[in-house]
Amino acid sequence: MDVKEIKDVDNRMKKGAFIAACTCNPLDIPVGALEVFDIVSMPPSSLVTNARLDGDYYEVGARGRGLPMNMRFTFPDLQQKMAAHSKK
């Protein structure tokens, strides 16, 4: 596997329709960004591949391929428990 450093990230920020450059966890992608995708069943959370998204992204590699901006690591059950605990 070749590793290539990406420089000038500011110049690679884009907005619009794009294809995900890699397989992603749909829980980590901003709400509403996913449009079309294939599902890879992999408990405890399925993954998406060949995903077409729309929104802000970092262009990586070929034109129109990228990584969504504002991705975040999420565990919905844990977030609900933490929110309920903080209300006590």
Buried (B, 14 or more C-beta within 10 A) or exposed (E): EEEEEEEEEEEBEBEEEBBBBEBBBBBBBBEEBBEEBEEEEEEEEEBBEEBBBBBBBBBBEEEBBBBBBEBEEBEEEEEEEEEEEEEE
